Amino acid sequence: MEITKDMMIGDILDADSTTAPYFLEMGMHCLGCPSARSESLADACAVHGVDADELVAKLNAHINK
């Protein structure tokens, strides 16, 4: 699996729940909230002031290790 900025947060969490700490680290503390789960990674990063490319790289490194 490869994570992209266009993916929905919920899809990423459903595919690999061990990615949750990365979202918590960026300030997304309500991962179970329907609006958070249906938000794209790019949109969530924009709202939380996080570099989307950096987070995508971290998530892909985590998933592919």
SVG drawing of the C-alpha trace seen along z (x, -y; Angstrom):
<svg xmlns="http://www.w3.org/2000/svg" viewBox="-19 -26 31 30">
<polyline fill="none" stroke="black" stroke-width="0.4" points="0.0,0.0 1.2,-3.5 -0.3,-6.5 -1.0,-9.6 -2.2,-13.1 -5.6,-12.4 -6.4,-9.4 -9.1,-9.7 -7.9,-9.5 -10.4,-6.7 -9.1,-4.6 -5.6,-4.9 -6.6,-4.0 -8.7,-1.1 -5.8,0.2 -3.3,-0.1 -4.5,-1.2 -0.9,-1.6 -0.7,-4.8 -3.0,-6.5 -0.1,-8.0 1.1,-10.0 -2.3,-11.7 -2.4,-12.3 1.1,-13.8 -0.1,-16.3 -3.0,-17.4 -5.8,-15.2 -7.1,-14.0 -10.6,-12.9 -9.8,-10.1 -13.1,-8.4 -15.1,-11.5 -16.9,-11.0 -15.7,-14.3 -12.1,-13.5 -12.3,-10.0 -13.8,-11.4 -11.2,-14.2 -8.3,-13.8 -4.8,-13.7 -4.0,-16.9 -7.0,-18.7 -6.2,-17.5 -2.6,-18.7 -3.7,-22.1 -6.1,-22.6 -3.5,-21.5 -0.5,-23.3 1.4,-20.2 3.6,-19.6 1.5,-17.0 4.6,-15.7 6.5,-15.1 3.6,-13.2 3.0,-11.1 6.7,-10.2 6.5,-9.2 3.4,-7.1 4.8,-5.3 8.1,-4.6 6.1,-3.2 3.8,-1.1 6.6,0.3 9.1,1.2"/>
</svg>
